[in-house]
Amino acid sequence: MGSREIRKKFLDFFQERGHSIVPSSSLIPNDPSLLLTTAGMQQFKPYFTGELNPISDFGSRRTASIQKCFRINDLEEIGDNTHLSFFEMLGNFSFGPIGKDDPEHFGKDGYFKKSAIIWAYQFITKTLDVEPERISVSIFGGYADSRLRISKDEESRRIWLEEVGIPAEKITGRGREDNFWGPTGSEGPCGPTTEIYIDGVEVWNLVFNEYYCRTGGGEEKLEKLENPGVDTGMGLERLTAVLENQEDVFSTDLFQPITSKILELTRIQDNRLIRIQGDHLRAASFLIADSLRPENKGAGYILRRLLRRILAYQIKYDIHQGLAEETVKIVSQQYSPFYPELRDTKTIVKVMEDEEAAFQKTITKGLEELNKFSSLDGSQAFHLYETFGLPFELIKEFARPETIKNLNREEFEKEFITHQEKSRQGAEKKFGGHGLFLDTGELKALDKKEYEKVVSLHTVTHLLHQALRDVLGQ
């Protein structure tokens, strides 16, 4: 069963059960606290908190979506069998109040644990034809310390055991770290989770938001929500790998056309390198299609990191076969039927080529400089970043192994913060407390408000310079 069929079956299944199908939100979130969209529930957060009404917006307390997601915490792990930067998350959601919590009740009311669990099991075993004996599950097994106690999720265990028929030996209780979702150190909806595994591979996480976490005085306090909700997430890439009996996500129909084209154009036999190129080119295409552009800060810096890692490999292996243009074309063919924003391949390729032109000279010099070092510490690595734009990942990737034995990210970040602080102090003296700080780009600012002020001052400066040239000459 291919990925396109899985997408369609998932949305059809939940639409038949009273869910409104909601398109994926952008990878660039409206929430200023988030850099990029990392989960399907993020666009629905105001409905869980009660700020917005799902009935007036969707005509139902039930929604389903396939959400574009991006996570940056595992970028250095990409190239193994499972880690990706961009992925698609299939999810179904319920926003209380709960009506008749029965899997056969297809009204507009919210539902909770029973319906969520039984529908998930039905979708996997009936719609996807996965044999029941391949399935195991985990539930929240409870948590207690000196300040907080959370009861074991006995209700989910009973539903799996009695309503679904999962054998007791295939139901595992796990702790807060594994099977309890919620904000760490901040307030918000939270609750126990139950996870579904096929052949031991986790494919679906069902979150039951039944508490609201309040923080104060350094302590957490959980209060029962009047209207609990359901938030589920299932990674399409991992699910496709399981259903296609593939050992890794890069062997699925989601990646094979992309990686095959990269292999054809480059003739590189290193699987890890091909996977990195495939992941980064696909991810960058989606980010650019959502109007993100390379920058030295925020989400734009993530895009720049992806593109410059691709370019560094192209320089290292002397690749000149129009890799970006050909790969973007394949990505568009693969994904534009579901994500029409990817049809504009010309814009995507132009952004990539512009970044390549800006980076080509700098990185070539940077890699030459890197090869001169016999060992690197955090200060030297930061110097390479500041001077030549070599991100930490590229330094680690392209330096000789003996050069970086004692180099770690913590030292690099510490040096970066120290340099920012020095620059800020100097700028405060120079600009009368305006508070500029180094961000390795032309525009430098502390936050969004600061950035807007800097943009206006920067623009006025350029206008003034031009006026002086017009009056006084070059």
N, C-alpha and C positions, 0 to 999 in steps of 0.2 A: 504494500500500500504506500503510494508516494505522498509527498508532502502536500501537494495541491488537494488530493482527495481527503487527507486528514483534516486540512483547514475546513473544507466544505462540510464534511461529516460532523465536525465539532459544532460549527455554527448552526447547522440544520437541526442537530439534536437538541440544542438548548432553545432554539427558536420555537420548536414544537412543544416545548415545556414552558411557554409563557415568558421567555426572555426577549427583551429588545436588543437587537444587534447594534452595537455602538462601534463606529470606526476607530482605528488606532489614533491616539493623540500623537502630536509631534514628539520627536526625540528631545526637542528643546522645551522643557516644561515651563508653565506659567508660574510655578512655585519658586520664589527667589531663593529658598533654602536648598534647592536641588540644582546640581550642575547639569545632569542629564536625566532622562526618564529611565528608571531602573526596574519598574514593575508595573503590571497591568492595573493595579489598584490606585495608582497615583492620580489618574484623571478622575477617579471616583471618590477621592478623599472627602470632598465637601458633602457628599451624600451619606457617608458613614458618620460624620460629625453632626449632621442635621442642618448644616448651613444652607444646603440646596435640597429641593424636593424632586425625587426621581420620577414621581407620577407626572408632574407638570413638564418635566424635561424629556422623559423617555416613554411616558404612558404606562410604566410598570415599575414595581420595586425589584425587578429582576433584569439584569443585563448580562450580556456575554460579549467578549471582544477578543481580538488577536492583536496584541500590543507590541509595537516596536520597542525594544529595550536595549540599553547599553550599560555595561558595568566596567569600571576602570581598575578595580582592585586586583585583577588577575592578569594584567597585560603582559607581565613578564613570564607567565605560565603558558601563554598561547603558543601552540605548536605541539602540545601533547594531544591525547585522544579526546579530551572533553572541553577544555577551556576556550571560550570565545569572548570577543568584546561585544559584538552585536548579536542579538538573538530575538526570536519571536516568542511571546508568552501567550498561551491560550488560557482564558480565564472566564469563570462565571461568578456572578456577584448577586448578593441579596441584601437589601437595605430594609431593616425592620420598619414598622412593627410586623411581627410574625403572624401569619394567618394559620391555616390548617397545615401543619408541617408534615405533609404526606407526599411522597414522590409522585402520586397520581393526581395531585391537586395542581391544576394548571392555571389558576387564577392570577391576579395581579399582586396578591399579597406576598410579603417576604417569607422566606423559609429559613430553616436552620439545619442542625446537624443531620437529622434523619434523611431529609430530602437530598442534601448535598452528598452524603456518603453513598446512598443507594443509586443516585443518578450517576455519580462518578464510576461506580462499579458496573452499572449497566452499559455505560459508554465504552468502557474498556473491554468488557467481556462480550457484549452483544454487537455493538457497532464496529468495534475494531477486531473482534474475533480472537481476542487473547484468551488462551486456556486458563480457567480459574486456578489450576494448580501452580501456575507461574507467579501468582500474586501473593504478596505479603504486605503487611501494613505496620505502621508504628503509631502510637498515641502518646499524649502527654502523661507522664507517669507521676506528676506532682513535684513540688519544690518547697523547700523550707530552709530558712536561715534564721538568725537571731532577730531579724526585723520584718520578714515577710514569709507568709505561708500561702501556697496555692494548692488547692486540692487536685488529686488525680482526676483525669477526664474519664470517669466511669461510664458516662452516657455514650461516648463514642465507642468505647470497648464493647458495651452491650449491643450497640447497633451492628457493629462488624460481626460479632459472635452470633447473635440471635436473629437479626433481621437479614443479614447478608449471607451468613454461613461460613465465614472465614474460620478455620480451625484455631483454637486457642494458642497453639504453638507457633502460629504465624502472625500473632499480634504481639508486638514488642512495646513495652513502656519505656519512654526516654525522658530525659530531663529538660530543664528550661532552655538550655542552649540549643537543643535539637528540635524540640516540639512545643515551643511557646513563642509566638510572634508578638513583638511590641517594640515601641521606641525605647532606646537605651538612654537613660538619663534625661528624658523629656516626656512631656505629657502627650496622650493620644489613645485611641482605641487599641486594644490588644486582646489576646486570648490564646487558648490552646490550639494546636494544629494536629492533624492526622495526615500522614504521608503514605502514598501508595507506591509500591515497588513492583517492577516486573523483572523476574530473574535477578533480584537483588539490586536492580538499578532504580534509583528514585526517579519517578516520572511526574508525580502530581502531589502538590501540597495544598491541603484544604485548611484554611485559617478560619477559626470561629471567634469573631470579635464579640466577646461577651462581657468584657471589662473595659473600664476607662482608667488609665494609669495617671495618677496625680503625683507630682513631686513637690517636695517642700521640706526645708530643714535637712536636706541630704537624704531623705527617706522616700520610698515609693509607697503609694497606697492605691490598692485596686478597688474600684467601685463597680458594682454590677450595672451594666447598661440597661436602660429601660427598653431600648429597641436594638437587640443584638443583630449582627449581620454576618454574611459569609463572603469570603474573599479567597478565591482559588487561583493557583498558577501552575501551568504545565508547559515546560520548554518544548517547543516544536522540534528543534534539532535533536534533542536527546530522545524524544518519543519516536521520531522518524528512524533514528539509528536502531532502536530496539525493534521496531516493527519490520525494518528491512534486514534484521539480523546482522547488522554491521557492528564492528568492534569500536568504531570511532565515528564522530559526527562528520568528519571530513570525507567519509566514504559514502555519504548519503546523496540523494538526488539534489539536495539543497546546495551542495558544494562541488560535486563531481564535474559539472560543466565548467566551473570557474577554475578549479585546480588543473583540469585537463588542458585548458587554454594556456595557463601559466607555464605548464610543463612543455607544451608545444612551442611557445615563444622563447623560453629561456634555456631549455635543455638541462636545467639543473635537476640533479637526482636526489638532492637532500629533501626528504619528506618534511622535516620541521620547517625549513625555509619556505617551501611551497605553501604549507599551511599558514604560516605567518602572512605571506603575501596575499593569499586568498582571503583570510579573515580581515586584514586591514583594508584591502581594496573594497571588499563588500561593505564593511562598516563605514568607511569614508564616503562611499557613494550615498549611503542612506543619510549620513549627517549633512552632506552638502545639499542633497535633495530637500532636506528640511531647513534650508537657508543658513546653515552654519558656515562660517568662513574661518580659515586659519588665523589665529591670533597668538599673542604671547600671554594670554590670561584666560581664565575661565574655561568654558567648554571649547572655545576656539583653540585653546592650547592642546586639548586632547586630540582634536583633529590634526593639528600640526604635528604632534608626536607620531600619530599613525602614518601620515604622509612622509615624514622625514625618515622614519624607519624603513619604509618601502624604498625611498630614494637612495638611502645609504646602501642597501643591498644591491640596487641596480648599479651603483658606482663600483661597489666591491667586485661584482661579477660581470661588469662591463655589458650590461643589458641595454640595448638600444632599439628594441623591436616594437615600440609603441605599446608597451604593456598596459598602461592606464587606459588608453582608448579602446583596445580590444577587450579588456576585462570588464570595463564599465558597460560595454555593449552586451556582454553575456549576462551581467547582473541585471541589466534592464530587461532583457528577454525573460529571465527567470522570474523576476519579482514584479514588474510593472503591471501585469494583469490584476494583482492584488493591491499594489501600491503605485497608483498612476503617477505620482510625483517623480518616479524614476525614469519616466519617458524622456525627460529633457537631458539627454546624455551629453549634448554639446556644452551645457553649462557646467556639468559635473567634471568633464574632462578639462575644460578651460581652467577651472579652479585648481585642479591637480597640476596642470602644466605651468600655471603661474607660480605655484609654490615651488615646483621643481626649478624653474628659472632663478628664483630668489635664493634658493638653497644650494645650487650646484657648486658655485665657487667656494662658498663658505665651508661646506662639509668636506670638500676635497682637501682644503688646507687643514681643516680640523683633524681629519683622519691621518694626514701626514704628520701633524704635530703629536697626535696620540701615539704613533709608532716610535717616537723619540724617547718615551718614558720607559724606564726599567721597573718602576713601581709607582703606584698612584695612591694618594690619600684624598680625603674629602675636599681639602682646599684646592688641590691641583685639578681634581675632577670638576669642581665648580668653575675654576678658571677656564677650562675647556668649554664648559656650557656657556659662560658669560661671553667669551671671546668669539667662539666659533658656532654657538648654537647647538652643540652636541648634547642632547639630553642624556640623563644618567643611563637609560636603557641602552643607548647606542654605545656609550663609553664601555659599559659592561660587555656588550655584545661583540665589539670589534677590537678591544684591547687584547693583547696576548695574555693567556691565562695566568702566567706568572706575574704579570703586571698588576693584577687586581686581587691578589690573594687576601689582602688586608683592607680592601675597599668595601664599605657597606653604605646603604642608602641613608642611614641615620646620620653619618658624618657629613654626607653631601647636603642633606636637608638642614642640618645645624649651621653649616657654612652659608647656605642660602639665606637663612633667617638672620644670621649675624650681619651679612652684607646688606640686607634690607634695612635693618635697624640703623646701621651706620649711614646709609644713604638718606634715610628719613630724617635723622638728626641734622645732617648737613643741609638738607633741603629746607628744613624748618628755619634754620638760621638764614639761609639764602633768600627764602621767599616769605619771610615774616610769619612763620607758623602755618603756612598753607598746607603742609603735610604731604608733599609728594614723596613717593618711594620708588625704588628701582623695580621695574617689572620686565626688564630686558627688552623693552619695546619702545616705540617712539612716544606713545602716550602712557603716562604712569599715574596711578591713583590708588587710593585705599579701598574705596567701595563705589557703589553705583552713583550715589549722590556726588561723591568726589569726582568720579569719572565724567559725569555730565558737565561739571564746572571746568574740568581740565580741557575737555573737548572744545568748549567755547573759547577759553583763553588761548588754546593752541591755534584755533582757526583765526582769531583776531590777530595773533602774532604774525601768521603768514600773510594776512591782508595788509598789515602794517609794513612788513618787509617789501611786499610788492609795490605798495604805494611809494615807498622811499626810492625803489629802483626806477619807477616811472618818472618821478620828479628829479632825482639826482643822477640817474643813469646807473648802469651796471657797475 
